[in-house]
Amino acid sequence: MIKKSMIIRQFLALTLNAPADRRAQGGAALARAYLYGDLDTDALWEAKTALLSLLDDPAPSVRRALAEVCADSARSPRPIVVALSCDAFAVAEPILARSPVLTEADLVEAAALGDEDARAAIARRHHLTPAVSGALAEIADLPTLVALAGNPTARITGGRLLRMIERFGHEADLREALLARHDLPPEVRHAVAVALARSLSAFATERGWLGEARCERMNREVAERTALDLSAGAGAAATSRLVSYLRASHQLNAGLILRAILSGRIEFAQTAFADLSGLDHAGVARAMRDPRAVADLHEKAGLPAPLLPAMHAVLAAWRETAHTAAGGAKGAGLSRRMIEHAIAACEGWESPEIRSVVALLTRFEAEAARDEARETTRAILAQATAREAAERRRIAADAAWREALEAHRRAESGAEAPAVEPPAAGEGRTDPVGAILESLPEQILEWFRSGRDRTAVQAGPDTVFADLDAALIAEFRASRIAPVKDGIAIAA
């Protein structure tokens, strides 16, 4: 019996001078035999040596065939897999995309030293680790980052996601890919919204439609409203994470806290005060409800002193309207009633800082008025749309009813039945009764017609009795007389 090692030696001898396609087929067959065949120890060693020798084959197709077989097996020899991953991209693609043999360090190195195609192949791998995703987020180009963001199994930290937005947040493809992820943290959603607002502002500025200062104010308002929208129903942990991000990015300020209180987002305001002052949430909640503790809370949070009267007024309005419908607002909408209370509380102050606060509150009031107008308009349009839809349904139902009624009337009046033409001369009747009648002699038919015309005569009782025998009648009459009892004849 020929040993398997001798078979492998013969294989190497036969493929040494064979064409590239034959060598590719032979190399793939040898790799499958190594990975899935029943080879002994000597044969495995010789097969591995032969596979390593194929790494020096000058034809890329041979090395690509070897890579295709080795890419899907965890038993592939690591030296072969690492060597193939460093080859040209046409050879290394299946290894970079699928091989479970490559470690996290191998992938990071391949991403750093490879070209953009290699990075894109790595970005599409299943279950990428945060380290590999982070390396790609730092050095990859836009198409690779879009592929990475669209990979649902890739684990990407919030910081790396923010880095991706920092690099290419102005690109719509990346924003859409990020928003499609189910694990996107709130701070990244906030960064995506701000990036979109900045892209639109840059477009408006380039067109000359708006000035840079106005666009900057609009961007700030969008950032504040988005932060409050994201905190609604997000939970304490997510809100705390968002507040920490806003503070680290220098977006957590007194204006945002005022907007949060005026919008009824007290949880966000309490989290912001706790983050700025170092107090716990319970202590912040007690201070916000106690007018005497507001000044101390304001100072510990490091907010500007000129804002203290406005803060007093806003919190007083909140305490007054906390249990009424007018004090809350849907979404991130501002409460006009609370804003009016705050403006009235600041009217007696004449310092420049207070005037800036009043200007801010006035902008809030205008924004609240616009929000209320939008909500009213939407409600009116919704009602009008509902009425129009109901009217269309009524008209359609009425038309259907009229059509059904007309069809019923036509059925009641009845369309004239089509006349049945008598059979032509010489043509016999096709119904069975008619055929029988036509086959009878004419005399029998004449007798039958005359018999139907005669009037039947009813026979009376006397006529019937006259035809009976007299003795029979007497016997019948006697049977109708009951027997005599006690001398009295009783008729039956």
C-alpha angles and dihedrals in degrees: 000000000000113000119240090237089060089051090055091049090051089049091054091048093050096047096043095091098020123120119271095257091052091048090050092052092046093048092050091049091049091049091051090048090052094048102038106014130099099247127160124234096270092047091049091052093049092045091051090049091050091050091050089052089055089063087075094052108127093219113087090206090065093051091044091054089051091049093051091056096042096045097076102044129081088203093065112123108263095222089056093047094048092047092050092048089058093049125097114303092251087062101033099047099094091044093050092044101045118004113122090196094074113093129215090263091051091053094046090051092046090051092049097045101031130082126257093272090057091050091050091052090051091047090060095052118118119255099006113192122237091252094057092043090050092052091051092047090058102046110016124103126240100274091051092048090050089053091047093050090048092053103098094194096053114106109221123175121229092248092056091047089053089049090055090052090047090055102038107007090127091065115093094207092061093045092052093047091051095047090052091063115102094210098054110139119227095250091057091050088051091051091050091052092048091048090052091049091050092050091052091045091051090051092050091048093049090051091050093238096123136019123246094247093053091046090051091053090049091051090052092050091049090050092051095046092046092051091053093045092052092049092055107106092346095122131240096283095050092045091050090049091050092048091050090052092048091051093048091050092047093245097115106093142141093271091058092048091050090049090050093053093043089050094050094250094136094154090059092046092050091049090049093050090047092050093048099040101036092233124131122254094255092054092047091050091052092048092050090053094046114072091202093058097049094087092052092048091048091052096046090051090056095235120157113275095229088064093062097091091049091047090050091050095046093049091045090052090048092051090049096049099032093106098038131081092238093063096062130062134200117252112341093326119141123241111238092198093057091045091053090051091051094048091049090051092053097047095091093057120088104183120120091242092056090049089056089049091050089049089053092049090048090055088049089052092051090048091050090050091052091048092051091048090051092049091048092048092049091050092049092048091048092052092047091049091050091050092049091049091049091049091050090050091048092050092048092048091047092050091049091049092050091049091050091048092051091049090051091051092051090050091049094049088045125213112255111269113243112261116251109230115222116245115272121255112282093021116115124223116264100206116095097236093049092049091053093049092049090052094056120095117262093241093059091048091050091051090049093051093048092048090055090054095053115098115237114236118217114225117228127222094256091056090052094048091049091063093052128089115264094228091053091052092049092051090050093051092049091053089057091063113086119224119271116261121189090347094302122114111220118200114223 
